[in-house]
Amino acid sequence: MNINIAADLKAACASDAALASISDRVLLVSSRQLAKILGKKNDNSLRAARSNGTGFKFYTDRSGNVYYNLIEVFKEIGVKL
């Protein structure tokens, strides 16, 4: 492998410390998982809130699956970790 290519790749990679700081702020859970955590029977209310443009901030992957950042949700509802 060319030394210059290896140096370029190393410069573009995230450090272990950077990944550790991200993991302290991000914990993705699916819509069904969040519904169970919040004590809901199913995730229908979360779906309705998404379609109305209200509710918690959500993220989708390329397949259309919906995820919530559990840490952000807890902050929004006032739960201290």
Secondary structure, DSSP 8 states (H G I E B T S, - for coil): --HHHHHHHHHHS--HHHHHHHHTT--EEEHHHHHHHTT-SSSHHHHHHHHHT-SS-EEE-TT--EEEEHHHHHHHHT---
